[in-house]
C-alpha cells in the first residue's frame, strides 16, 4: 500500500492512526496496563514504551530533526534481539510515565511535521553517521503512525481478553 503523497494526507494519516491508538488505550484500564501478556511477555505499557522509543529516536530525532540516533539504533542486530533490548531498558518505567511520554512525543511529532515544509517531508534526506538516505514521510509511517497500527491487533486482543 502506498503512503501519503502530500503533507495534508500525511497529517490526516497520522491523526487517524493516533486516534485509533488513543481510543484503544482509553478503553484499557490503567490497572491492567502493566500485566504481561498483551504481546507474549510484553504488557500494554511495554508496547507503548516500545513505540515511544521508536518515535523518540527515529520519527522525531532522525526524520524530523535530522539527528543521528544512538549507535545502538544503527547496529546490525536481529530486530527481535533489538526489541528485547528496548523491552529490558523500559520495563521498569511506570505506566503513567510511559503514557505521558507517548503523549508528549506525539505532540512534538505532530507539531514538527506541521512545521516542516512539504518538500522536506517527501524528499530524500541524509544524516551524517546514518548509512542510508531516507524520506521523512517513510520514517514517520514505519516508526510512528504506522507503528501504532502494527500493534493495534495485540491491543485489541488484550482488550477482548480483559473485558
TIVOLUM-302266 format. One line per field, with one value per atom (N, C-alpha, C): residue in three letters; chain; x, y, z. Coordinates in Angstrom, 2 decimals, always signed. Example, Ala and Ser with C-alpha at 12.3 -4.5 7.8 and 13.67 -1.06 7.14 Angstrom:
<sites>
code	c(ala	ala	ala	ser	ser	ser)
unit	c(A	A	A	A	A	A)
px	c(+13.19	+12.30	+13.20	+12.85	+13.67	+12.90)
py	c(-5.69	-4.50	-3.30	-2.25	-1.06	+0.03)
pz	c(+7.80	+7.80	+7.80	+7.08	+7.14	+7.87)
</sites>
This chain:
<sites>
code	c(unk	unk	unk	unk	unk	unk	unk	unk	unk	unk	unk	unk	unk	unk	unk	unk	unk	unk	unk	unk	unk	unk	unk	unk	unk	unk	unk	unk	unk	unk	unk	unk	unk	unk	unk	unk	unk	unk	unk	unk	unk	unk	unk	unk	unk	unk	unk	unk	unk	unk	unk	unk	unk	unk	unk	unk	unk	unk	unk	unk	unk	unk	unk	unk	unk	unk	unk	unk	unk	unk	unk	unk	unk	unk	unk	unk	unk	unk	unk	unk	unk	unk	unk	unk	unk	unk	unk	unk	unk	unk	unk	unk	unk	unk	unk	unk	unk	unk	unk	unk	unk	unk	unk	unk	unk	unk	unk	unk	unk	unk	unk	unk	unk	unk	unk	unk	unk	unk	unk	unk	unk	unk	unk	unk	unk	unk	unk	unk	unk	unk	unk	unk	unk	unk	unk	unk	unk	unk	unk	unk	unk	unk	unk	unk	unk	unk	unk	unk	unk	unk	unk	unk	unk	unk	unk	unk	unk	unk	unk	unk	unk	unk	unk	unk	unk	unk	unk	unk	unk	unk	unk	unk	unk	unk	unk	unk	unk	unk	unk	unk	unk	unk	unk	unk	unk	unk	unk	unk	unk	unk	unk	unk	unk	unk	unk	unk	unk	unk	unk	unk	unk	unk	unk	unk	unk	unk	unk	unk	unk	unk	unk	unk	unk	unk	unk	unk	unk	unk	unk	unk	unk	unk	unk	unk	unk	unk	unk	unk	unk	unk	unk	unk	unk	unk	unk	unk	unk	unk	unk	unk	unk	unk	unk	unk	unk	unk	unk	unk	unk	unk	unk	unk	unk	unk	unk	unk	unk	unk	unk	unk	unk	unk	unk	unk	unk	unk	unk	unk	unk	unk	unk	unk	unk	unk	unk	unk	unk	unk	unk	unk	unk	unk	unk	unk	unk	unk	unk	unk	unk	unk	unk	unk	unk	unk	unk	unk	unk	unk	unk	unk	unk	unk	unk	unk	unk	unk	unk	unk	unk	unk	unk	unk	unk	unk	unk	unk	unk	unk	unk	unk	unk	unk	unk	unk	unk	unk	unk	unk	unk	unk	unk	unk	unk	unk	unk	unk	unk	unk	unk	unk	unk	unk	unk	unk	unk	unk	unk	unk	unk	unk	unk	unk	unk	unk	unk	unk	unk	unk	unk	unk	unk	unk	unk	unk	unk	unk	unk	unk	unk	unk	unk	unk	unk	unk	unk	unk	unk	unk	unk	unk	unk	unk	unk	unk	unk	unk	unk	unk	unk	unk	unk	unk	unk	unk	unk	unk	unk	unk	unk	unk	unk	unk	unk	unk	unk	unk	unk	unk	unk	unk	unk	unk	unk	unk	unk	unk	unk	unk	unk	unk	unk	unk	unk	unk	unk	unk	unk	unk	unk	unk	unk	unk	unk	unk	unk	unk	unk	unk	unk	unk	unk	unk	unk	unk	unk	unk	unk	unk	unk	unk	unk	unk	unk	unk	unk	unk	unk	unk	unk	unk	unk	unk	unk	unk	unk	unk	unk	unk	unk	unk	unk	unk	unk	unk	unk	unk	unk	unk	unk	unk	unk	unk	unk	unk	unk	unk	unk	unk	unk)
unit	c(A	A	A	A	A	A	A	A	A	A	A	A	A	A	A	A	A	A	A	A	A	A	A	A	A	A	A	A	A	A	A	A	A	A	A	A	A	A	A	A	A	A	A	A	A	A	A	A	A	A	A	A	A	A	A	A	A	A	A	A	A	A	A	A	A	A	A	A	A	A	A	A	A	A	A	A	A	A	A	A	A	A	A	A	A	A	A	A	A	A	A	A	A	A	A	A	A	A	A	A	A	A	A	A	A	A	A	A	A	A	A	A	A	A	A	A	A	A	A	A	A	A	A	A	A	A	A	A	A	A	A	A	A	A	A	A	A	A	A	A	A	A	A	A	A	A	A	A	A	A	A	A	A	A	A	A	A	A	A	A	A	A	A	A	A	A	A	A	A	A	A	A	A	A	A	A	A	A	A	A	A	A	A	A	A	A	A	A	A	A	A	A	A	A	A	A	A	A	A	A	A	A	A	A	A	A	A	A	A	A	A	A	A	A	A	A	A	A	A	A	A	A	A	A	A	A	A	A	A	A	A	A	A	A	A	A	A	A	A	A	A	A	A	A	A	A	A	A	A	A	A	A	A	A	A	A	A	A	A	A	A	A	A	A	A	A	A	A	A	A	A	A	A	A	A	A	A	A	A	A	A	A	A	A	A	A	A	A	A	A	A	A	A	A	A	A	A	A	A	A	A	A	A	A	A	A	A	A	A	A	A	A	A	A	A	A	A	A	A	A	A	A	A	A	A	A	A	A	A	A	A	A	A	A	A	A	A	A	A	A	A	A	A	A	A	A	A	A	A	A	A	A	A	A	A	A	A	A	A	A	A	A	A	A	A	A	A	A	A	A	A	A	A	A	A	A	A	A	A	A	A	A	A	A	A	A	A	A	A	A	A	A	A	A	A	A	A	A	A	A	A	A	A	A	A	A	A	A	A	A	A	A	A	A	A	A	A	A	A	A	A	A	A	A	A	A	A	A	A	A	A	A	A	A	A	A	A	A	A	A	A	A	A	A	A	A	A	A	A	A	A	A	A	A	A	A	A	A	A	A	A	A	A	A	A	A	A	A	A	A	A	A	A	A	A	A	A	A	A	A	A	A	A	A	A	A	A	A	A)
px	c(+0.84	+0.00	+0.88	+0.53	+1.27	+0.94	+1.92	+1.72	+1.18	+0.98	+0.50	+1.45	+0.89	+1.71	+1.73	+1.13	+1.17	+1.24	+1.64	+1.71	+0.33	-0.68	-2.05	-2.47	-2.20	-2.52	-1.72	-0.46	+0.39	-0.18	-0.54	-1.08	-2.42	-3.25	-4.52	-4.28	-3.32	-3.00	-2.47	-1.62	-1.08	-2.19	-3.08	-4.18	-5.11	-5.42	-6.32	-5.70	-4.43	-3.76	-3.65	-3.32	-3.20	-4.56	-5.61	-6.96	-7.32	-6.94	-7.21	-6.44	-5.16	-4.35	-4.92	-5.20	-5.72	-7.06	-7.91	-9.20	-9.02	-8.13	-7.87	-7.28	-6.28	-5.65	-6.65	-7.55	-8.56	-9.56	-9.68	-10.61	-9.94	-8.63	-7.91	-7.67	-8.17	-7.95	-6.46	-6.07	-4.66	-4.17	-5.05	-4.65	-4.21	-4.56	-4.15	-3.02	-2.62	-1.65	-0.25	+0.08	+1.41	+1.42	+0.29	+0.23	+0.80	+1.67	+2.22	+1.14	+1.43	+0.53	-0.13	+0.10	-0.50	+0.14	+1.43	+2.17	+3.31	+3.04	+3.96	+4.20	+5.45	+5.71	+5.46	+5.21	+5.02	+3.62	+3.57	+2.30	+1.89	+0.70	+0.26	+1.26	+1.68	+2.66	+3.96	+4.38	+5.62	+5.48	+4.31	+4.08	+4.18	+3.55	+3.59	+5.02	+5.75	+7.15	+8.01	+7.74	+8.44	+8.19	+6.94	+6.60	+7.27	+7.25	+7.89	+9.35	+10.05	+11.48	+11.68	+10.89	+11.00	+10.64	+9.61	+9.22	+10.30	+10.87	+11.88	+13.10	+13.64	+14.91	+14.79	+13.73	+13.63	+12.65	+11.45	+10.47	+10.83	+10.96	+11.24	+12.70	+13.61	+15.03	+15.57	+15.47	+16.06	+15.22	+13.96	+13.15	+12.88	+12.53	+12.11	+13.22	+14.12	+15.18	+16.53	+16.60	+17.82	+18.98	+18.68	+19.70	+20.02	+21.30	+21.74	+21.28	+20.62	+20.25	+21.48	+21.35	+22.49	+22.97	+24.23	+24.82	+24.05	+23.47	+22.72	+21.55	+21.09	+19.98	+20.46	+21.74	+22.29	+22.99	+23.23	+23.88	+23.11	+23.83	+23.21	+22.95	+21.84	+21.45	+20.02	+19.62	+18.25	+17.22	+16.13	+15.10	+14.54	+14.28	+13.74	+14.71	+15.99	+17.01	+17.04	+16.96	+16.95	+15.71	+14.56	+13.33	+13.34	+13.97	+14.10	+14.98	+16.01	+16.86	+16.03	+15.19	+14.32	+13.37	+12.82	+11.94	+12.65	+13.87	+14.62	+14.94	+15.23	+15.52	+14.31	+13.12	+11.91	+10.99	+11.24	+10.24	+9.97	+10.88	+10.66	+9.95	+9.72	+9.04	+7.59	+7.08	+5.68	+4.72	+3.53	+2.52	+2.27	+2.05	+1.73	+2.86	+4.10	+5.24	+5.29	+5.04	+5.05	+3.94	+2.75	+1.64	+1.89	+2.49	+2.80	+3.88	+4.90	+5.92	+5.30	+4.38	+3.72	+2.99	+2.25	+1.52	+2.47	+3.52	+4.49	+5.19	+5.61	+6.26	+5.31	+4.07	+3.07	+2.88	+2.75	+2.57	+3.73	+4.96	+6.14	+6.18	+5.90	+5.93	+4.89	+3.69	+2.65	+3.03	+3.47	+3.84	+5.00	+6.01	+7.17	+6.84	+5.95	+5.52	+4.76	+3.89	+3.13	+4.05	+5.14	+6.07	+7.10	+7.26	+8.25	+7.69	+8.44	+7.96	+7.67	+6.63	+6.22	+7.37	+8.11	+9.22	+10.24	+10.49	+11.44	+10.91	+9.60	+9.00	+9.04	+9.02	+8.89	+10.13	+11.22	+12.45	+13.48	+14.41	+15.44	+16.33	+16.63	+17.47	+18.62	+19.65	+20.75	+21.21	+21.71	+22.24	+23.61	+24.58	+25.94	+25.93	+26.57	+26.65	+25.54	+24.55	+23.45	+23.71	+23.81	+24.27	+23.34	+22.04	+21.10	+20.37	+20.07	+19.20	+17.77	+16.92	+15.55	+14.66	+13.39	+12.39	+11.68	+11.62	+10.96	+9.54	+8.78	+7.42	+7.42	+8.43	+8.52	+8.88	+9.78	+10.14	+8.93	+8.21	+7.02	+6.01	+5.84	+4.90	+5.37	+6.62	+7.08	+7.35	+7.76	+8.22	+7.31	+6.26	+5.33	+3.91	+3.18	+1.76	+1.50	+2.35	+2.20	+2.55	+3.47	+3.87	+2.71	+1.93	+0.72	-0.13	-0.36	-1.26	-0.70	+0.63	+1.25	+0.84	+0.65	+0.37	-1.11	-1.96	-3.41	-3.96	-3.61	-4.18	-3.88	-2.67	-2.33	-3.13	-3.29	-4.07	-5.54	-6.08	-7.48	-7.69	-6.76	-6.84	-6.78	-5.89	-5.78	-7.10	-7.68	-8.93	-10.05	-10.10	-11.12	-10.97	-9.74	-9.50	-9.81	-9.77	-9.90	-11.17	-12.16	-13.45	-14.44)
py	c(-1.17	+0.00	+1.24	+2.18	+3.42	+4.31	+5.12	+6.06	+7.38	+8.31	+9.63	+10.28	+11.11	+11.78	+13.29	+13.78	+15.21	+15.39	+16.56	+16.85	+16.73	+17.20	+17.11	+15.66	+14.80	+13.37	+12.73	+13.11	+12.57	+12.91	+14.15	+14.57	+13.89	+13.74	+13.03	+11.58	+10.91	+9.53	+9.44	+10.40	+10.43	+10.60	+11.55	+11.83	+10.62	+9.98	+8.82	+7.66	+7.39	+6.30	+6.60	+7.85	+8.21	+8.14	+8.55	+8.47	+7.01	+6.11	+4.68	+4.17	+4.53	+4.11	+4.68	+5.97	+6.60	+6.01	+5.70	+5.10	+3.74	+2.93	+1.62	+1.76	+2.61	+2.78	+3.33	+4.18	+4.74	+3.72	+2.60	+1.53	+0.48	+0.55	-0.44	+0.17	-0.47	+0.07	+0.18	+1.32	+1.52	+0.44	-0.04	-1.06	-2.37	-2.57	-3.79	-3.55	-2.31	-1.99	-2.54	-2.88	-3.42	-4.94	-5.57	-7.03	-7.64	-8.64	-9.26	-9.98	-10.20	-11.00	-10.26	-8.98	-8.25	-8.68	-8.94	-9.46	-10.30	-11.58	-12.51	-12.02	-11.73	-11.29	-9.79	-9.08	-7.63	-7.29	-6.25	-5.67	-4.58	-4.03	-2.87	-1.73	-1.52	-0.47	-0.71	-1.95	-2.28	-1.99	-2.26	-1.94	-0.44	+0.34	+1.79	+2.31	+1.76	+2.17	+1.83	+0.70	+0.27	+1.29	+1.64	+2.63	+3.96	+4.34	+5.60	+5.64	+4.55	+4.51	+4.75	+4.09	+4.28	+5.71	+6.25	+7.63	+8.62	+8.41	+9.35	+9.41	+8.24	+8.21	+8.26	+7.67	+7.60	+8.61	+8.71	+9.64	+11.08	+11.37	+12.74	+13.11	+12.29	+12.61	+12.56	+11.40	+11.23	+11.91	+11.56	+12.04	+13.54	+14.04	+15.44	+16.39	+15.95	+16.84	+16.57	+15.52	+15.14	+14.90	+14.22	+13.88	+12.40	+12.10	+10.70	+10.03	+8.89	+8.16	+7.55	+7.11	+6.44	+5.25	+4.92	+3.84	+2.53	+2.29	+1.04	+0.92	+2.05	+2.04	+1.76	+1.80	+1.60	+0.24	-0.41	-1.72	-2.70	-3.61	-4.64	-5.87	-5.85	-7.00	-7.37	-8.61	-9.02	-8.14	-7.86	-6.97	-7.48	-8.77	-9.31	-9.08	-9.24	-9.01	-7.53	-6.66	-5.23	-4.84	-5.34	-5.01	-5.56	-6.70	-7.23	-6.31	-5.77	-4.81	-3.59	-3.10	-1.97	-2.34	-3.55	-4.04	-4.00	-4.50	-4.53	-3.12	-2.20	-0.82	-0.11	-0.45	+0.30	-0.39	-1.63	-2.38	-1.89	-1.15	-0.65	+0.71	+1.29	+2.58	+2.42	+3.36	+3.28	+3.59	+3.03	+3.21	+4.68	+5.48	+6.90	+7.63	+7.31	+7.95	+7.56	+6.30	+5.83	+6.49	+6.58	+7.21	+8.70	+9.36	+10.78	+10.99	+10.13	+10.21	+10.04	+9.10	+8.85	+10.10	+10.73	+11.94	+13.07	+13.24	+14.31	+14.10	+12.87	+12.58	+12.83	+12.37	+12.60	+14.09	+14.86	+16.31	+16.93	+16.55	+17.08	+16.63	+15.37	+14.84	+15.55	+15.71	+16.39	+17.85	+18.55	+19.96	+20.13	+19.28	+19.41	+18.98	+18.00	+17.63	+18.79	+19.41	+20.55	+21.71	+21.87	+22.99	+22.70	+21.45	+21.07	+21.29	+21.94	+22.12	+20.77	+20.74	+19.51	+18.90	+19.73	+19.22	+18.48	+18.95	+18.28	+16.95	+16.84	+15.60	+14.48	+14.88	+13.91	+13.75	+14.40	+14.23	+13.46	+12.81	+12.03	+12.95	+12.48	+13.21	+12.30	+12.89	+12.11	+12.79	+11.98	+12.45	+11.82	+12.63	+12.12	+11.01	+9.90	+8.77	+7.76	+8.08	+7.15	+6.60	+5.28	+4.72	+4.88	+5.06	+5.11	+6.44	+6.84	+8.00	+7.57	+8.53	+8.24	+9.43	+9.14	+10.21	+10.29	+11.46	+11.57	+11.01	+11.19	+10.65	+9.13	+8.45	+7.00	+6.58	+7.33	+7.03	+7.26	+8.34	+8.60	+7.47	+6.96	+5.87	+4.59	+4.25	+2.98	+3.03	+4.18	+4.23	+5.04	+5.63	+6.39	+5.91	+6.62	+6.29	+4.90	+4.41	+3.05	+2.03	+2.40	+1.53	+1.35	+2.42	+2.27	+1.14	+1.21	+0.25	-1.16	-1.30	-2.62	-3.30	-2.49	-3.05	-3.04	-2.51	-2.50	-3.91	-4.91	-6.25	-6.78	-6.59	-7.07	-6.32	-5.02	-4.23	-4.61	-4.86	-5.29	-6.65	-7.54	-8.87	-8.77	-7.93	-7.73	-7.20	-6.25	-5.66	-6.72	-7.54	-8.60	-9.59	-9.92	-10.90	-10.34	-9.02	-8.44	-7.62	-7.87	-7.18	-8.07)
pz	c(+0.00	+0.00	+0.00	-0.86	-0.94	+0.25	+0.61	+1.70	+1.19	+2.08	+1.69	+0.68	-0.19	-1.20	-1.02	+0.05	+0.36	+1.87	+2.28	+3.71	+4.35	+3.67	+4.18	+4.39	+3.39	+3.51	+4.63	+4.75	+5.81	+7.18	+7.39	+8.68	+8.95	+7.93	+8.11	+8.53	+7.89	+8.24	+9.66	+10.03	+11.39	+12.41	+12.17	+13.10	+13.24	+12.12	+12.16	+12.95	+12.72	+13.43	+14.92	+15.25	+16.67	+17.36	+16.67	+17.25	+17.55	+16.64	+16.86	+18.08	+18.17	+19.31	+20.61	+20.62	+21.84	+22.25	+21.28	+21.57	+22.26	+21.72	+22.33	+23.72	+23.86	+25.17	+26.18	+25.73	+26.62	+27.13	+26.44	+26.85	+27.73	+27.86	+28.67	+30.05	+31.10	+32.45	+32.77	+33.32	+33.67	+34.62	+35.46	+36.44	+35.78	+34.50	+33.81	+32.81	+32.62	+31.57	+31.82	+33.04	+33.34	+33.43	+33.20	+33.27	+31.99	+32.10	+30.89	+30.10	+28.83	+28.00	+26.86	+26.73	+25.61	+24.29	+24.34	+23.20	+23.77	+23.92	+24.58	+26.01	+26.38	+27.75	+27.95	+26.88	+26.97	+27.47	+28.27	+28.71	+27.73	+27.93	+27.14	+27.34	+28.58	+28.87	+28.11	+28.03	+27.31	+25.81	+25.24	+23.83	+23.61	+24.49	+24.34	+24.53	+25.50	+25.71	+24.49	+23.90	+22.67	+21.55	+21.34	+20.32	+20.65	+21.92	+22.34	+21.92	+22.12	+21.77	+20.28	+19.47	+18.02	+17.63	+18.26	+17.93	+18.37	+19.54	+20.05	+19.14	+18.79	+18.08	+16.57	+16.02	+14.57	+13.98	+14.52	+13.95	+14.28	+15.56	+15.97	+15.73	+16.22	+16.12	+14.70	+14.06	+12.72	+11.64	+11.53	+10.40	+10.46	+11.63	+11.71	+12.13	+12.98	+13.46	+12.80	+11.99	+11.27	+12.23	+13.34	+14.33	+14.22	+14.29	+14.27	+15.56	+15.45	+16.66	+17.33	+18.58	+19.23	+18.38	+18.52	+17.73	+17.88	+19.05	+19.25	+18.28	+17.75	+16.79	+15.37	+15.16	+13.82	+13.72	+14.86	+14.87	+14.00	+13.41	+12.58	+13.45	+14.19	+15.00	+14.63	+14.87	+14.54	+15.26	+14.57	+15.11	+16.43	+16.54	+17.80	+18.95	+18.69	+19.72	+20.11	+19.13	+19.39	+20.20	+19.80	+20.52	+21.95	+22.14	+23.50	+24.35	+23.75	+24.45	+24.90	+24.01	+24.37	+25.50	+25.43	+26.48	+27.83	+27.87	+29.13	+29.62	+28.70	+29.08	+29.66	+29.19	+29.55	+30.54	+30.89	+31.63	+33.04	+33.64	+34.99	+35.02	+33.85	+33.81	+34.26	+35.06	+35.47	+34.33	+34.41	+33.37	+33.08	+34.12	+33.91	+33.18	+33.49	+32.83	+31.36	+31.06	+29.67	+28.87	+29.44	+28.74	+28.53	+29.51	+29.36	+28.29	+28.29	+27.24	+25.87	+25.76	+24.49	+24.01	+24.91	+24.53	+24.17	+24.96	+24.69	+23.34	+23.07	+21.80	+20.63	+20.76	+19.71	+19.46	+20.53	+20.38	+19.59	+19.94	+19.25	+17.79	+17.56	+16.19	+15.32	+15.84	+15.06	+14.80	+15.83	+15.66	+14.68	+14.81	+13.93	+12.50	+12.34	+11.00	+10.36	+11.12	+10.60	+10.23	+10.96	+10.72	+9.62	+9.24	+8.23	+6.83	+5.96	+4.59	+3.92	+3.12	+2.44	+1.63	+0.94	+0.13	+0.99	+2.20	+3.09	+3.60	+3.76	+4.25	+3.20	+1.91	+0.84	-0.04	+0.33	-0.44	+0.37	-0.34	+0.34	+1.17	+2.37	+3.30	+3.71	+4.20	+4.77	+6.05	+6.94	+8.21	+8.39	+8.73	+8.92	+9.97	+9.65	+10.56	+10.39	+9.55	+9.26	+7.86	+7.71	+6.45	+5.26	+5.48	+4.37	+4.29	+3.07	+2.87	+3.18	+3.46	+3.83	+3.48	+3.33	+3.22	+4.57	+5.18	+6.48	+6.50	+5.42	+5.38	+5.55	+5.00	+5.13	+6.55	+7.17	+8.57	+9.48	+9.26	+10.06	+9.92	+8.71	+8.50	+9.21	+9.06	+9.61	+11.11	+11.63	+13.02	+13.95	+13.41	+14.25	+13.96	+13.13	+12.98	+12.42	+11.53	+11.04	+12.11	+12.97	+14.08	+15.06	+15.24	+16.09	+15.53	+14.23	+13.59	+13.63	+13.63	+13.76	+15.06	+16.10	+17.44	+17.80	+16.94	+17.21	+17.43	+16.61	+16.85	+18.25	+18.74	+20.09	+21.14	+20.95	+21.92	+21.88	+20.69	+20.58	+21.22	+21.00	+21.60	+23.12	+23.62	+25.06	+25.62	+24.93	+25.36	+25.37	+24.33	+24.26	+25.41	+25.76	+26.83	+28.21	+28.36	+29.70	+29.88	+29.07	+29.27	+29.94)
</sites>
